[in-house]
Amino acid sequence: MTNPFDERALSLNGPATDIQPVTPSDSADLPDVAVALYVETAGTLSIVTVAGGARTVAVTDNAILPVGVRRVNATGTTATGIHALVLV
């Protein structure tokens, strides 16, 4: 099987190369900075962006939030089924 990613340089223009489950934490950053988040169940997300901004946003079921994220805080996050789209 050929792999179209073998010769491709990683790009913020997409696509992500992996998806990782997120466990919200008030003290630990994500293992890899997310280029976007995917959320299965609606609620709020309390995040720290890659630029360092603290933000709280409401999301719907099956939402994709196309922003660089370094942390998803436990406090203030009610959405569930959160996944980080990453370039690794």
N, CA, C and O atoms as CSV, one atom per row, in Angstrom:
chain,resi,resn,atom,element,x,y,z
A,1,MET,N,N,0.847,-1.170,0.000
A,1,MET,CA,C,0.000,0.000,0.000
A,1,MET,C,C,0.895,1.237,0.000
A,1,MET,O,O,1.862,1.303,0.759
A,2,THR,N,N,0.585,2.193,-0.827
A,2,THR,CA,C,1.345,3.440,-0.839
A,2,THR,C,C,0.791,4.379,0.228
A,2,THR,O,O,-0.399,4.353,0.542
A,3,ASN,N,N,1.666,5.199,0.771
A,3,ASN,CA,C,1.288,6.140,1.809
A,3,ASN,C,C,1.508,7.549,1.275
A,3,ASN,O,O,2.655,7.953,1.084
A,4,PRO,N,N,0.446,8.308,1.028
A,4,PRO,CA,C,0.597,9.657,0.481
A,4,PRO,C,C,1.276,10.627,1.440
A,4,PRO,O,O,1.658,11.723,1.028
A,5,PHE,N,N,1.436,10.257,2.703
A,5,PHE,CA,C,2.070,11.127,3.688
A,5,PHE,C,C,3.583,10.937,3.750
A,5,PHE,O,O,4.278,11.744,4.367
A,6,ASP,N,N,4.109,9.873,3.116
A,6,ASP,CA,C,5.545,9.584,3.190
A,6,ASP,C,C,6.416,10.743,2.724
A,6,ASP,O,O,7.408,11.063,3.379
A,7,GLU,N,N,6.079,11.361,1.639
A,7,GLU,CA,C,6.908,12.424,1.068
A,7,GLU,C,C,6.344,13.817,1.326
A,7,GLU,O,O,6.841,14.797,0.771
A,8,ARG,N,N,5.331,13.915,2.148
A,8,ARG,CA,C,4.658,15.179,2.381
A,8,ARG,C,C,5.218,15.885,3.609
A,8,ARG,O,O,5.382,15.276,4.666
A,9,ALA,N,N,5.508,17.162,3.462
A,9,ALA,CA,C,5.915,17.971,4.606
A,9,ALA,C,C,4.675,18.299,5.431
A,9,ALA,O,O,3.604,18.556,4.881
A,10,LEU,N,N,4.827,18.288,6.753
A,10,LEU,CA,C,3.701,18.635,7.618
A,10,LEU,C,C,3.315,20.089,7.369
A,10,LEU,O,O,4.177,20.955,7.219
A,11,SER,N,N,2.005,20.346,7.325
A,11,SER,CA,C,1.524,21.678,6.997
A,11,SER,C,C,0.318,22.034,7.846
A,11,SER,O,O,-0.535,21.187,8.114
A,12,LEU,N,N,0.251,23.284,8.267
A,12,LEU,CA,C,-0.927,23.753,8.989
A,12,LEU,C,C,-2.146,23.841,8.078
A,12,LEU,O,O,-3.270,24.001,8.553
A,13,ASN,N,N,-1.925,23.736,6.764
A,13,ASN,CA,C,-3.037,23.743,5.821
A,13,ASN,C,C,-3.769,22.410,5.807
A,13,ASN,O,O,-4.791,22.268,5.136
A,14,GLY,N,N,-3.251,21.433,6.544
A,14,GLY,CA,C,-3.920,20.147,6.712
A,14,GLY,C,C,-3.483,19.121,5.717
A,14,GLY,O,O,-2.723,19.426,4.797
A,15,PRO,N,N,-3.935,17.943,5.878
A,15,PRO,CA,C,-4.727,17.467,7.005
A,15,PRO,C,C,-3.843,17.142,8.199
A,15,PRO,O,O,-2.622,17.055,8.074
A,16,ALA,N,N,-4.470,16.962,9.363
A,16,ALA,CA,C,-3.750,16.503,10.541
A,16,ALA,C,C,-3.236,15.100,10.268
A,16,ALA,O,O,-3.803,14.375,9.450
A,17,THR,N,N,-2.172,14.717,10.943
A,17,THR,CA,C,-1.623,13.379,10.731
A,17,THR,C,C,-2.062,12.392,11.798
A,17,THR,O,O,-1.849,11.188,11.650
A,18,ASP,N,N,-2.675,12.885,12.876
A,18,ASP,CA,C,-3.176,11.985,13.913
A,18,ASP,C,C,-4.251,12.698,14.723
A,18,ASP,O,O,-4.405,13.917,14.659
A,19,ILE,N,N,-4.985,11.903,15.481
A,19,ILE,CA,C,-6.004,12.433,16.385
A,19,ILE,C,C,-5.774,11.773,17.736
A,19,ILE,O,O,-5.581,10.560,17.818
A,20,GLN,N,N,-5.797,12.588,18.808
A,20,GLN,CA,C,-5.501,12.084,20.148
A,20,GLN,C,C,-6.626,12.456,21.104
A,20,GLN,O,O,-7.107,13.589,21.080
A,21,PRO,N,N,-7.051,11.518,21.945
A,21,PRO,CA,C,-8.066,11.863,22.943
A,21,PRO,C,C,-7.505,12.880,23.928
A,21,PRO,O,O,-6.317,12.861,24.247
A,22,VAL,N,N,-8.373,13.766,24.405
A,22,VAL,CA,C,-7.960,14.821,25.328
A,22,VAL,C,C,-8.606,14.596,26.695
A,22,VAL,O,O,-9.819,14.418,26.805
A,23,THR,N,N,-7.775,14.609,27.719
A,23,THR,CA,C,-8.265,14.629,29.093
A,23,THR,C,C,-8.021,16.039,29.617
A,23,THR,O,O,-6.872,16.431,29.822
A,24,PRO,N,N,-9.094,16.810,29.839
A,24,PRO,CA,C,-8.907,18.182,30.312
A,24,PRO,C,C,-8.118,18.227,31.620
A,24,PRO,O,O,-8.287,17.375,32.492
A,25,SER,N,N,-7.251,19.238,31.739
A,25,SER,CA,C,-6.409,19.412,32.923
A,25,SER,C,C,-6.153,20.897,33.132
A,25,SER,O,O,-5.921,21.644,32.182
A,26,ASP,N,N,-6.200,21.307,34.388
A,26,ASP,CA,C,-5.901,22.703,34.702
A,26,ASP,C,C,-4.408,22.977,34.823
A,26,ASP,O,O,-4.004,24.132,34.961
A,27,SER,N,N,-3.574,21.927,34.772
A,27,SER,CA,C,-2.142,22.129,34.977
A,27,SER,C,C,-1.249,21.569,33.868
A,27,SER,O,O,-0.100,21.991,33.737
A,28,ALA,N,N,-1.754,20.632,33.076
A,28,ALA,CA,C,-0.904,19.988,32.071
A,28,ALA,C,C,-1.318,20.376,30.655
A,28,ALA,O,O,-2.494,20.314,30.297
A,29,ASP,N,N,-0.326,20.778,29.856
A,29,ASP,CA,C,-0.566,21.039,28.439
A,29,ASP,C,C,-0.785,19.719,27.700
A,29,ASP,O,O,-0.444,18.651,28.208
A,30,LEU,N,N,-1.353,19.802,26.504
A,30,LEU,CA,C,-1.502,18.624,25.655
A,30,LEU,C,C,-0.113,18.094,25.291
A,30,LEU,O,O,0.838,18.873,25.229
A,31,PRO,N,N,0.024,16.788,25.050
A,31,PRO,CA,C,1.331,16.248,24.663
A,31,PRO,C,C,1.862,16.864,23.368
A,31,PRO,O,O,3.067,17.064,23.216
A,32,ASP,N,N,0.952,17.161,22.438
A,32,ASP,CA,C,1.283,17.820,21.172
A,32,ASP,C,C,0.292,18.956,20.975
A,32,ASP,O,O,-0.901,18.777,21.219
A,33,VAL,N,N,0.759,20.117,20.540
A,33,VAL,CA,C,-0.150,21.232,20.272
A,33,VAL,C,C,-1.147,20.811,19.202
A,33,VAL,O,O,-0.767,20.270,18.164
A,34,ALA,N,N,-2.415,21.061,19.460
A,34,ALA,CA,C,-3.467,20.714,18.507
A,34,ALA,C,C,-3.612,21.809,17.463
A,34,ALA,O,O,-3.562,22.993,17.796
A,35,VAL,N,N,-3.790,21.426,16.203
A,35,VAL,CA,C,-4.086,22.406,15.158
A,35,VAL,C,C,-5.588,22.659,15.100
A,35,VAL,O,O,-6.043,23.625,14.489
A,36,ALA,N,N,-6.357,21.771,15.750
A,36,ALA,CA,C,-7.807,21.912,15.858
A,36,ALA,C,C,-8.288,20.930,16.918
A,36,ALA,O,O,-7.573,19.997,17.285
A,37,LEU,N,N,-9.504,21.148,17.404
A,37,LEU,CA,C,-10.139,20.203,18.314
A,37,LEU,C,C,-11.410,19.685,17.665
A,37,LEU,O,O,-12.102,20.414,16.953
A,38,TYR,N,N,-11.709,18.415,17.920
A,38,TYR,CA,C,-12.985,17.821,17.528
A,38,TYR,C,C,-13.714,17.472,18.817
A,38,TYR,O,O,-13.129,16.870,19.717
A,39,VAL,N,N,-14.997,17.847,18.915
A,39,VAL,CA,C,-15.782,17.620,20.119
A,39,VAL,C,C,-17.019,16.814,19.761
A,39,VAL,O,O,-17.791,17.206,18.887
A,40,GLU,N,N,-17.206,15.689,20.435
A,40,GLU,CA,C,-18.353,14.826,20.154
A,40,GLU,C,C,-19.652,15.349,20.759
A,40,GLU,O,O,-20.691,15.336,20.099
A,41,THR,N,N,-19.601,15.814,22.019
A,41,THR,CA,C,-20.816,16.212,22.727
A,41,THR,C,C,-20.748,17.678,23.140
A,41,THR,O,O,-19.757,18.118,23.723
A,42,ALA,N,N,-21.791,18.423,22.841
A,42,ALA,CA,C,-21.858,19.868,23.059
A,42,ALA,C,C,-21.583,20.269,24.500
A,42,ALA,O,O,-21.772,19.492,25.436
A,43,GLY,N,N,-21.135,21.499,24.644
A,43,GLY,CA,C,-20.883,22.091,25.950
A,43,GLY,C,C,-19.954,23.270,25.792
A,43,GLY,O,O,-19.912,23.898,24.735
A,44,THR,N,N,-19.218,23.569,26.828
A,44,THR,CA,C,-18.233,24.644,26.748
A,44,THR,C,C,-16.834,24.054,26.798
A,44,THR,O,O,-16.601,22.994,27.379
A,45,LEU,N,N,-15.913,24.768,26.174
A,45,LEU,CA,C,-14.499,24.428,26.214
A,45,LEU,C,C,-13.757,25.598,26.828
A,45,LEU,O,O,-13.903,26.737,26.384
A,46,SER,N,N,-12.968,25.320,27.844
A,46,SER,CA,C,-12.072,26.314,28.412
A,46,SER,C,C,-10.675,25.923,27.939
A,46,SER,O,O,-10.147,24.881,28.328
A,47,ILE,N,N,-10.083,26.768,27.095
A,47,ILE,CA,C,-8.818,26.407,26.448
A,47,ILE,C,C,-7.755,27.482,26.637
A,47,ILE,O,O,-8.048,28.631,26.968
A,48,VAL,N,N,-6.517,27.070,26.415
A,48,VAL,CA,C,-5.411,28.008,26.281
A,48,VAL,C,C,-4.913,27.831,24.851
A,48,VAL,O,O,-4.510,26.739,24.453
A,49,THR,N,N,-4.946,28.913,24.088
A,49,THR,CA,C,-4.537,28.848,22.690
A,49,THR,C,C,-3.023,28.774,22.578
A,49,THR,O,O,-2.301,29.021,23.544
A,50,VAL,N,N,-2.560,28.435,21.400
A,50,VAL,CA,C,-1.121,28.366,21.159
A,50,VAL,C,C,-0.481,29.749,21.342
A,50,VAL,O,O,0.713,29.844,21.625
A,51,ALA,N,N,-1.258,30.806,21.186
A,51,ALA,CA,C,-0.754,32.166,21.394
A,51,ALA,C,C,-0.781,32.569,22.865
A,51,ALA,O,O,-0.310,33.651,23.217
A,52,GLY,N,N,-1.331,31.705,23.734
A,52,GLY,CA,C,-1.348,31.993,25.166
A,52,GLY,C,C,-2.629,32.593,25.686
A,52,GLY,O,O,-2.723,32.921,26.868
A,53,GLY,N,N,-3.628,32.745,24.821
A,53,GLY,CA,C,-4.896,33.327,25.247
A,53,GLY,C,C,-5.772,32.323,25.966
A,53,GLY,O,O,-5.896,31.176,25.537
A,54,ALA,N,N,-6.388,32.760,27.074
A,54,ALA,CA,C,-7.364,31.932,27.788
A,54,ALA,C,C,-8.735,32.247,27.210
A,54,ALA,O,O,-9.170,33.398,27.222
A,55,ARG,N,N,-9.417,31.221,26.701
A,55,ARG,CA,C,-10.703,31.417,26.031
A,55,ARG,C,C,-11.705,30.382,26.505
A,55,ARG,O,O,-11.334,29.250,26.817
A,56,THR,N,N,-12.972,30.762,26.561
A,56,THR,CA,C,-14.063,29.831,26.810
A,56,THR,C,C,-15.054,29.988,25.669
A,56,THR,O,O,-15.538,31.085,25.391
A,57,VAL,N,N,-15.347,28.868,25.012
A,57,VAL,CA,C,-16.251,28.900,23.864
A,57,VAL,C,C,-17.296,27.809,24.004
A,57,VAL,O,O,-17.032,26.742,24.558
A,58,ALA,N,N,-18.476,28.088,23.497
A,58,ALA,CA,C,-19.539,27.090,23.444
A,58,ALA,C,C,-19.448,26.357,22.116
A,58,ALA,O,O,-19.250,26.975,21.070
A,59,VAL,N,N,-19.593,25.033,22.162
A,59,VAL,CA,C,-19.525,24.223,20.945
A,59,VAL,C,C,-20.735,23.303,20.875
A,59,VAL,O,O,-21.325,22.948,21.896
A,60,THR,N,N,-21.091,22.927,19.668
A,60,THR,CA,C,-22.207,22.016,19.437
A,60,THR,C,C,-21.694,20.581,19.343
A,60,THR,O,O,-20.488,20.338,19.374
A,61,ASP,N,N,-22.619,19.642,19.228
A,61,ASP,CA,C,-22.238,18.255,18.977
A,61,ASP,C,C,-21.437,18.176,17.682
A,61,ASP,O,O,-21.736,18.878,16.716
A,62,ASN,N,N,-20.429,17.329,17.667
A,62,ASN,CA,C,-19.604,17.073,16.482
A,62,ASN,C,C,-18.957,18.336,15.922
A,62,ASN,O,O,-18.843,18.505,14.708
A,63,ALA,N,N,-18.540,19.213,16.818
A,63,ALA,CA,C,-17.927,20.485,16.409
A,63,ALA,C,C,-16.439,20.310,16.132
A,63,ALA,O,O,-15.759,19.501,16.764
A,64,ILE,N,N,-15.958,21.086,15.177
A,64,ILE,CA,C,-14.523,21.211,14.930
A,64,ILE,C,C,-14.158,22.659,15.198
A,64,ILE,O,O,-14.733,23.579,14.617
A,65,LEU,N,N,-13.189,22.846,16.092
A,65,LEU,CA,C,-12.724,24.185,16.456
A,65,LEU,C,C,-11.340,24.369,15.851
A,65,LEU,O,O,-10.359,23.856,16.388
A,66,PRO,N,N,-11.246,25.104,14.726
A,66,PRO,CA,C,-9.973,25.227,14.000
A,66,PRO,C,C,-9.061,26.308,14.564
A,66,PRO,O,O,-8.849,27.347,13.939
A,67,VAL,N,N,-8.526,26.051,15.751
A,67,VAL,CA,C,-7.605,26.992,16.386
A,67,VAL,C,C,-6.516,26.183,17.081
A,67,VAL,O,O,-6.777,25.099,17.604
A,68,GLY,N,N,-5.299,26.712,17.082
A,68,GLY,CA,C,-4.201,26.046,17.769
A,68,GLY,C,C,-4.429,26.065,19.268
A,68,GLY,O,O,-4.667,27.123,19.851
A,69,VAL,N,N,-4.358,24.891,19.897
A,69,VAL,CA,C,-4.652,24.770,21.324
A,69,VAL,C,C,-3.506,24.039,22.017
A,69,VAL,O,O,-3.045,22.997,21.551
A,70,ARG,N,N,-3.055,24.602,23.134
A,70,ARG,CA,C,-2.018,23.917,23.908
A,70,ARG,C,C,-2.560,23.252,25.162
A,70,ARG,O,O,-1.942,22.323,25.681
A,71,ARG,N,N,-3.730,23.722,25.668
A,71,ARG,CA,C,-4.325,23.109,26.857
A,71,ARG,C,C,-5.840,23.194,26.804
A,71,ARG,O,O,-6.405,24.186,26.345
A,72,VAL,N,N,-6.484,22.149,27.276
A,72,VAL,CA,C,-7.929,22.162,27.522
A,72,VAL,C,C,-8.083,22.058,29.035
A,72,VAL,O,O,-7.742,21.039,29.635
A,73,ASN,N,N,-8.596,23.115,29.640
A,73,ASN,CA,C,-8.744,23.157,31.094
A,73,ASN,C,C,-9.919,22.300,31.549
A,73,ASN,O,O,-10.938,22.210,30.864
A,74,ALA,N,N,-9.764,21.670,32.716
A,74,ALA,CA,C,-10.860,20.906,33.309
A,74,ALA,C,C,-11.926,21.859,33.848
A,74,ALA,O,O,-13.123,21.647,33.654
A,75,THR,N,N,-11.469,22.911,34.529
A,75,THR,CA,C,-12.402,23.894,35.074
A,75,THR,C,C,-13.006,24.696,33.930
A,75,THR,O,O,-12.282,25.311,33.147
A,76,GLY,N,N,-14.304,24.689,33.834
A,76,GLY,CA,C,-14.998,25.440,32.780
A,76,GLY,C,C,-15.288,24.634,31.539
A,76,GLY,O,O,-15.977,25.125,30.645
A,77,THR,N,N,-14.787,23.403,31.446
A,77,THR,CA,C,-15.070,22.560,30.284
A,77,THR,C,C,-16.178,21.580,30.636
A,77,THR,O,O,-16.053,20.792,31.573
A,78,THR,N,N,-17.270,21.640,29.869
A,78,THR,CA,C,-18.380,20.705,30.050
A,78,THR,C,C,-18.570,19.806,28.827
A,78,THR,O,O,-19.244,18.780,28.914
A,79,ALA,N,N,-17.989,20.177,27.706
A,79,ALA,CA,C,-18.078,19.347,26.510
A,79,ALA,C,C,-17.310,18.042,26.746
A,79,ALA,O,O,-16.355,18.002,27.521
A,80,THR,N,N,-17.739,16.987,26.070
A,80,THR,CA,C,-17.066,15.694,26.245
A,80,THR,C,C,-16.728,15.091,24.888
A,80,THR,O,O,-17.184,15.555,23.843
A,81,GLY,N,N,-15.914,14.042,24.941
A,81,GLY,CA,C,-15.482,13.409,23.695
A,81,GLY,C,C,-14.575,14.336,22.904
A,81,GLY,O,O,-14.750,14.513,21.699
A,82,ILE,N,N,-13.600,14.929,23.592
A,82,ILE,CA,C,-12.718,15.918,22.977
A,82,ILE,C,C,-11.492,15.201,22.397
A,82,ILE,O,O,-10.888,14.345,23.043
A,83,HIS,N,N,-11.149,15.570,21.181
A,83,HIS,CA,C,-9.981,14.990,20.502
A,83,HIS,C,C,-9.139,16.111,19.901
A,83,HIS,O,O,-9.672,17.079,19.358
A,84,ALA,N,N,-7.820,15.970,20.004
A,84,ALA,CA,C,-6.894,16.937,19.422
A,84,ALA,C,C,-6.454,16.437,18.055
A,84,ALA,O,O,-6.005,15.298,17.929
A,85,LEU,N,N,-6.578,17.276,17.029
A,85,LEU,CA,C,-6.033,16.988,15.715
A,85,LEU,C,C,-4.608,17.535,15.697
A,85,LEU,O,O,-4.396,18.728,15.910
A,86,VAL,N,N,-3.634,16.665,15.443
A,86,VAL,CA,C,-2.241,17.049,15.615
A,86,VAL,C,C,-1.415,16.730,14.389
A,86,VAL,O,O,-1.818,15.939,13.536
A,87,LEU,N,N,-0.245,17.361,14.312
A,87,LEU,CA,C,0.767,17.087,13.299
A,87,LEU,C,C,1.943,16.449,14.022
A,87,LEU,O,O,2.660,17.128,14.757
A,88,VAL,N,N,2.147,15.168,13.823
A,88,VAL,CA,C,3.273,14.487,14.494
A,88,VAL,C,C,4.076,13.699,13.482
A,88,VAL,O,O,5.063,13.056,13.843
